[in-house]
Amino acid sequence: MMGLWNHVAETPDKPALRMGTAQRTYGALGDRSLRLATALSDRGVAAGEPVAAMLPNGFEFFEVGCAAAALQARFLPVNWHLKGEELAYIVEDSGAKVLVAHESLGAPVDVALAASPALTVLSVGSPACSYDPAIEESKPWGAGAPWPAPGYMFYTSGTTGRPKGVLHGNVDVERLETMNQGLIGLWGITADDTYLLTGPGYHAGPGGWAFAHLYAGGTVAILPSFDPRAWLGAVDRFGVTTTFMAPAHFIRVLEVDEADRATYDLESLRLVIHAGAPCPESVKRRIMEALEPAEVWELYGMSEGGATRASPAEWVERPGTVGKPWPGVEIKIIGEDGSDLPTGEPGVIYVTPAGGRFEYHNDPEKTGEAWRGDLYTVGDIGYLDDDGYLYLTDRASDMVIRGGVNIYPAEIENVLHDHPAVVDCAVFGVPDERMGERVKAMIECRITVTAEEIQEYVRARLADFKCPEIVEFVDQLPRDPNGKVLKRRLREAHWKDEALNV
């Protein structure tokens, strides 16, 4: 049988999690998670409510997810790079009563506590923290049937600069069983697999696939942070069979000298899924060769749901495609007038999801804007070929994807506009060989200011990865007759030599 708790009962001595020389067996993971579930319940968490976790990759991240499943509560992973006001907004908007956070994140957590005084924080890290004592002092949860896997709640940034909580309908056992059975069947995941958590667990791709492997009874090996030699060493040491990566990871692995890479045994690796950013053709071809005999599949999806996938053979035959729809998923390309567009003609990508409808928490207006009947869109632009393969050509809202991480310029522009020197600004992505894109800000100023001062101002208010790496001062930004900055013109000037303008 599948499902986390079946494996806890049937294979308690099997490693569920491995990191370095340490491990958590299924039995230990189950015991600690059930005790944590009781601790969360004692602190006010009820079924259906979110449990927030702002944690780096580690055992505790998975314990919180499993504890949420035991309570039939939603698991809300939070990007641990966020600053205080960003965290405070998510906590308040989601209604989370408990936040499990690493002790190193004290400053953002203090801001969140000030904004939500009723919030309870369980601190992870040193022996003096509250997390382990809360587990040790609690009895295993035994009230109600636990979910077989976590039911997620993700926050994804929007064009307004405020993140939106994605809720996938009413979560229940049947839905979670169907979703996880479909996922492991689609990718051939079994209890014999060892998955390497390459990216941050708080992302839907890396973290979601990790929990899918626990559902199947496999082992999850955890990379605390990405380093190419550490990645190669983990594949070798743990006999890794599957992983989820971004093109930025590929580039860094390929930067390791070929003779050096050859000293690692990568023969166990059978499946590499990549998503999160456009992958340059040259990088894709090189990583496919470097990781043979593993198959490198491309995925197009978002927090709202999966959409398409492309096998290595399909991609070689159609370079640049992100593949055909998943089983049960339909893709349509809609024009500005609302009509279905013919093959080869780009338009807004709409998806009919296999897993039913989602909504944006506390935002019926944004939910309504996303849906068109049974179809939804996140604003991406693309086209279908005659055989139904999807190609991306642009992104609405000028979203920047840096190393697989979504960055929304409106949020940065809002901060820049508060700077006393800034008259107007435009933030957008420019090509970068290693990270896919870098964030650039073009700024009109009323008084003299340096790029370093601008960057310091942004870093004090937003996560570091959102800070513009390039700052250019201009006398006047291009505008339309209504005064709106023509950001697309700026982007096109930087992307004109790129084959794929995304």
C-alpha positions in Angstrom: 0.0 0.0 0.0 1.0 3.6 -0.6 1.0 6.6 1.7 3.3 7.9 4.3 1.7 6.2 7.3 1.6 2.8 5.7 5.4 2.9 5.3 5.8 4.1 8.9 3.9 1.0 10.0 5.2 -1.5 7.5 8.9 -0.5 7.0 9.8 1.5 10.1 13.5 0.7 9.9 13.9 1.9 6.3 15.6 5.3 5.8 13.1 7.9 4.9 15.4 10.9 5.0 19.2 11.1 4.7 21.5 14.1 5.1 25.2 13.7 5.4 25.9 10.9 7.8 22.5 11.3 9.6 19.2 9.7 8.8 15.5 9.5 9.9 13.9 6.1 9.5 10.2 5.9 8.6 9.6 4.9 12.2 11.4 7.8 13.6 9.9 10.3 11.1 6.4 9.0 11.9 6.9 9.2 15.7 8.4 12.7 15.7 5.8 13.9 13.2 2.9 12.5 15.2 4.2 14.1 18.4 4.7 17.4 16.6 1.1 17.1 15.4 -0.1 17.0 19.0 2.1 20.0 19.8 0.6 21.9 16.9 -2.9 21.0 18.0 -2.2 22.1 21.5 -1.2 25.5 20.1 -4.4 26.0 18.2 -3.9 24.4 14.8 -7.1 22.6 13.6 -7.9 20.5 10.5 -7.9 22.5 7.3 -5.8 25.3 8.7 -2.3 26.2 7.6 0.9 25.3 9.4 3.7 27.7 8.2 7.3 26.5 8.0 10.2 28.8 7.3 13.0 26.3 7.3 16.1 25.5 5.3 16.4 22.0 3.8 16.6 19.5 6.7 14.8 16.9 8.6 12.5 19.4 10.4 11.1 20.6 7.1 9.7 17.2 6.4 8.6 16.6 10.0 6.4 19.7 9.8 4.9 18.6 6.5 4.1 15.2 7.9 2.7 16.6 11.1 0.4 18.8 9.1 -0.8 15.7 7.2 -1.4 13.9 10.5 -3.7 16.8 11.6 -5.3 17.1 8.2 -3.9 20.7 8.1 -2.4 22.4 5.1 1.3 22.6 4.9 2.5 26.2 4.1 6.2 26.3 3.2 7.7 29.8 3.3 10.7 31.0 1.4 13.3 31.5 4.2 15.0 34.4 2.2 12.0 36.7 2.9 12.3 39.8 5.0 10.1 40.6 8.0 7.3 42.5 6.2 7.0 39.8 3.5 6.8 37.1 6.1 4.3 39.1 8.2 2.0 39.5 5.2 1.9 35.7 4.5 1.3 34.8 8.1 -1.5 37.3 8.5 -3.1 36.6 5.1 -3.0 32.8 5.5 -4.3 32.9 9.1 -1.5 30.6 10.3 -1.5 30.2 14.1 1.9 28.5 14.3 5.1 29.2 12.5 8.0 26.8 12.6 11.2 28.8 11.8 14.9 28.4 12.1 16.5 30.4 14.9 18.8 32.2 12.4 15.7 33.9 11.0 15.1 35.9 14.2 14.7 39.3 12.6 11.9 38.5 10.1 10.2 36.4 12.7 10.2 39.3 15.2 8.5 41.5 12.6 5.9 38.8 11.9 5.2 38.4 15.7 4.8 42.2 16.0 2.2 42.1 13.2 0.4 39.0 14.6 0.9 38.9 18.4 -1.3 35.7 18.6 1.2 33.8 16.4 3.1 31.0 18.1 6.6 30.3 16.9 8.4 27.0 17.3 12.1 27.7 16.9 14.5 25.1 15.3 18.2 25.0 15.7 20.1 24.8 18.9 19.1 22.7 22.0 17.8 25.9 23.6 15.1 26.2 20.9 11.5 25.3 21.5 10.9 22.8 18.6 12.5 19.6 20.0 11.2 20.1 23.6 7.7 20.6 22.1 8.0 17.2 20.4 9.5 15.4 23.4 6.8 16.7 25.7 3.9 15.6 23.5 2.2 12.3 23.0 1.7 10.9 19.4 -1.4 12.3 17.7 -4.2 9.8 17.6 -7.4 11.7 16.9 -8.7 11.3 13.4 -7.3 9.6 10.3 -4.1 11.3 9.0 -3.8 12.4 5.4 -1.5 10.1 3.4 0.6 13.1 2.2 0.6 16.8 3.0 -2.1 19.0 1.5 -0.2 22.1 0.4 -0.8 25.8 0.5 1.7 27.8 -1.6 2.2 31.6 -1.8 3.1 32.8 -5.3 3.8 36.4 -6.1 1.5 38.4 -8.3 1.6 41.4 -10.6 0.6 43.7 -7.8 3.7 42.7 -5.9 1.6 41.0 -3.1 1.9 37.2 -3.0 -1.2 35.1 -3.5 -2.1 31.9 -1.5 -2.9 29.1 -3.9 -5.6 26.7 -2.5 -6.5 23.6 -4.5 -10.1 23.1 -3.5 -11.2 20.9 -0.6 -8.4 18.6 0.4 -9.4 15.1 1.5 -8.0 11.6 1.5 -9.4 10.6 -1.8 -8.1 13.7 -3.6 -4.6 13.3 -2.1 -4.6 9.6 -3.0 -5.6 10.3 -6.6 -3.1 13.2 -6.9 -0.1 11.2 -5.5 -1.0 8.0 -7.3 -1.2 10.0 -10.6 2.1 11.7 -9.9 4.1 8.6 -9.0 2.5 6.7 -11.9 3.3 9.5 -14.4 7.0 9.5 -13.5 7.5 5.8 -12.5 8.4 6.6 -8.8 8.7 3.5 -6.6 9.8 2.5 -3.1 13.2 1.6 -4.7 13.9 5.2 -5.6 16.2 7.6 -3.8 15.4 11.2 -4.5 17.9 14.0 -4.1 16.4 17.3 -2.8 18.6 19.6 -5.0 16.7 22.8 -4.7 14.9 24.5 -1.7 12.1 22.4 -0.2 9.8 25.5 0.0 9.5 25.4 -3.8 6.6 23.3 -5.2 8.9 21.3 -7.6 11.8 20.2 -5.4 9.7 19.9 -2.2 6.6 18.4 -3.8 8.5 15.7 -5.6 10.3 14.8 -2.3 7.0 14.2 -0.5 5.8 12.2 -3.5 8.7 9.9 -2.9 7.8 9.5 0.7 4.3 8.7 -0.3 5.7 5.9 -2.6 8.0 4.6 0.2 11.3 5.8 -1.3 14.2 7.6 0.4 14.8 11.3 0.2 18.4 12.4 0.4 18.7 16.1 1.4 21.3 18.6 0.0 21.3 21.4 2.6 22.4 23.9 -0.1 23.5 23.5 -3.7 27.1 23.1 -4.5 28.0 21.2 -7.7 30.6 18.9 -6.2 28.3 18.3 -3.2 25.6 17.4 -5.6 27.8 15.0 -7.5 29.0 13.5 -4.3 25.5 13.0 -3.0 24.4 11.2 -6.2 27.4 8.9 -5.8 27.2 8.3 -2.0 23.4 7.8 -1.7 22.8 6.0 -5.0 20.4 8.7 -6.1 17.9 7.7 -8.8 15.7 10.8 -9.2 16.0 14.5 -8.7 14.4 17.9 -9.6 16.6 20.7 -10.9 16.7 24.1 -12.5 18.9 25.0 -15.5 21.1 27.1 -13.2 22.1 23.8 -11.4 22.9 22.2 -14.8 25.3 25.1 -15.6 27.1 24.8 -12.3 27.5 21.0 -12.6 28.9 21.5 -16.2 31.4 24.0 -14.9 33.0 21.2 -12.9 35.9 19.9 -15.0 34.9 16.8 -17.0 37.8 14.7 -15.6 36.7 15.7 -12.1 33.1 14.8 -12.8 34.2 11.4 -14.0 35.5 10.5 -10.5 31.9 10.4 -9.3 29.7 7.4 -10.0 26.4 8.7 -11.5 25.2 5.4 -12.9 22.3 5.1 -10.4 20.6 8.3 -11.7 17.7 7.4 -14.0 15.4 10.5 -14.0 16.2 14.2 -13.9 13.2 16.6 -14.1 13.9 20.2 -14.8 11.7 23.3 -14.7 11.6 26.8 -13.3 13.5 28.7 -16.1 14.2 28.5 -19.8 17.1 26.2 -20.5 19.5 27.2 -23.2 19.7 24.6 -25.9 23.5 24.2 -25.6 23.2 23.6 -21.8 20.4 21.1 -22.3 22.4 19.1 -24.8 25.5 19.1 -22.7 23.7 18.0 -19.5 21.9 15.2 -21.3 25.2 13.9 -22.5 27.0 14.4 -19.1 24.3 12.6 -17.1 23.7 9.6 -19.4 22.1 7.1 -19.1 19.7 9.2 -17.0 16.8 10.7 -18.8 16.4 14.5 -18.6 12.8 15.5 -18.8 11.4 19.1 -19.0 8.4 20.2 -17.1 6.2 23.3 -17.5 4.0 24.1 -14.6 3.4 26.5 -11.8 2.1 26.5 -8.2 -1.4 26.5 -9.6 -0.8 23.1 -11.3 1.3 21.0 -13.7 0.7 21.5 -17.5 3.2 19.8 -19.9 6.3 17.7 -20.1 8.8 16.8 -22.7 10.9 13.6 -22.9 14.5 13.7 -24.0 13.6 12.2 -27.4 10.7 14.7 -27.9 13.0 17.6 -27.0 15.7 16.5 -29.4 13.1 16.2 -32.2 11.6 19.6 -31.3 14.2 21.8 -29.6 12.6 24.5 -27.4 9.4 22.7 -26.7 8.1 22.2 -23.2 6.2 19.2 -24.3 2.6 17.9 -24.5 0.0 18.2 -21.7 -0.1 15.8 -18.8 -2.8 13.1 -18.8 -6.1 14.8 -18.1 -4.7 18.3 -18.9 -5.8 20.3 -21.9 -4.0 23.4 -23.3 -5.6 26.1 -25.3 -4.1 29.2 -26.8 -6.5 32.2 -26.6 -6.3 35.5 -28.5 -7.0 39.0 -27.3 -10.6 38.7 -28.6 -11.2 35.5 -26.7 -11.1 33.2 -29.6 -9.1 29.9 -29.9 -6.0 30.6 -32.0 -4.7 28.2 -34.7 -1.5 26.2 -34.4 1.7 28.2 -34.6 0.1 31.5 -33.6 1.1 32.8 -30.1 -1.4 33.8 -27.5 -2.3 33.5 -23.8 -1.8 29.9 -22.6 -4.9 28.5 -20.8 -4.9 25.2 -19.0 -7.6 22.8 -18.0 -6.1 21.2 -14.9 -6.4 17.5 -14.1 -6.7 18.2 -10.3 -9.7 20.5 -10.4 -10.1 24.2 -9.6 -7.9 26.3 -7.4 -8.5 29.7 -5.8 -6.4 32.5 -4.6 -6.9 32.8 -0.8 -8.8 36.0 0.2 -8.7 37.3 -3.4 -11.8 36.5 -5.4 -11.0 39.2 -7.9 -7.6 37.6 -8.8 -9.3 34.1 -8.8 -11.9 35.4 -11.3 -9.2 36.9 -13.5 -7.3 33.6 -13.7 -10.3 31.4 -14.7 -12.2 31.3 -18.0 -14.8 28.6 -17.6 -12.8 25.4 -16.8 -9.5 27.0 -18.1 -7.1 29.1 -16.1 -4.0 31.1 -17.0 -1.1 32.7 -15.2 -0.5 35.0 -18.1 2.2 33.1 -20.0 2.3 33.4 -23.8 3.0 30.6 -26.2 1.8 28.5 -29.1 1.1 24.9 -30.1 2.5 23.1 -33.1 0.5 20.8 -35.4 1.2 17.8 -33.1 0.1 19.6 -29.9 3.5 20.4 -28.5 3.7 23.7 -26.5 6.3 26.4 -27.0 6.7 29.4 -24.7 7.4 32.8 -26.3 6.8 35.3 -23.6 5.5 36.0 -20.1 2.9 38.4 -19.0 3.6 40.8 -16.1 7.3 40.8 -17.0 8.1 38.1 -14.4 11.8 37.4 -14.0 13.0 33.8 -13.5 16.4 33.8 -11.8 17.8 30.4 -11.2 14.3 28.9 -11.1 13.0 31.5 -8.7 10.1 33.7 -9.7 10.8 37.5 -9.2 8.0 40.0 -9.8 9.2 43.5 -10.8 6.2 45.3 -9.5 7.2 44.4 -5.9 10.7 45.9 -6.5 9.3 48.9 -8.3 7.0 49.6 -5.3 10.1 49.8 -3.1 12.1 51.9 -5.5 9.3 54.4 -5.8 9.6 55.0 -2.1 13.2 56.1 -2.4 13.4 59.9 -2.2 15.8 60.1 -5.2 13.6 58.1 -7.6 11.2 59.7 -10.0 10.3 56.7 -12.0 11.7 53.2 -12.7 11.4 50.0 -14.7 12.5 46.6 -13.4 12.9 43.7 -15.7 15.0 40.6 -16.5 18.0 40.5 -18.7 19.8 37.4 -20.1 22.3 35.7 -17.9 24.1 32.5 -19.0 24.4 31.0 -15.5 21.1 32.0 -13.8 18.8 32.4 -16.9 18.0 36.0 -16.0 19.3 38.8 -13.8 17.3 41.7 -12.4 17.9 45.1 -13.9 16.5 48.4 -12.8 16.5 51.5 -15.0 15.8 54.6 -13.0 15.0 58.3 -13.5 16.3 60.3 -10.5 15.6 63.8 -9.2 18.9 63.9 -7.2 22.2 62.2 -7.5 22.3 58.7 -6.0 24.6 55.7 -6.5 23.7 52.2 -7.7 25.1 50.8 -4.4 22.8 53.1 -2.4 19.8 51.9 -4.4 20.8 48.3 -3.9 21.3 48.8 -0.2 17.9 50.4 0.0 16.2 47.4 -1.7 18.0 44.8 0.3 16.9 46.4 3.6 13.3 45.9 2.5 13.1 42.8 0.3 14.8 39.4 0.1 18.4 39.7 -1.3 17.5 37.7 -4.4 15.0 40.4 -5.4 17.6 43.2 -5.4 18.5 44.5 -8.9 22.0 43.2 -9.8 22.2 45.9 -12.5 21.2 49.5 -11.9 21.2 52.0 -14.8 20.3 55.7 -14.5 18.6 57.4 -17.4 17.4 60.9 -18.2 14.0 59.6 -19.4 12.3 56.3 -19.7 10.3 55.5 -22.8 6.5 56.0 -22.3 3.3 55.6 -24.2 1.0 58.6 -24.8 -0.6 58.0 -21.4 2.7 58.2 -19.6 3.0 54.4 -18.9 6.6 53.2 -19.1 7.1 51.0 -22.2 8.9 48.2 -20.3 8.6 45.8 -23.2 10.7 48.1 -25.4 13.4 48.0 -22.7 13.3 44.2 -22.5 13.4 43.8 -26.2 16.6 45.8 -26.4 18.3 43.4 -24.0 16.8 40.2 -25.5 17.0 41.0 -29.2 20.0 38.6 -29.7 18.4 35.8 -27.8 16.6 32.9 -29.6 14.0 32.6 -26.9 12.6 35.8 -25.6 11.2 34.7 -22.3 
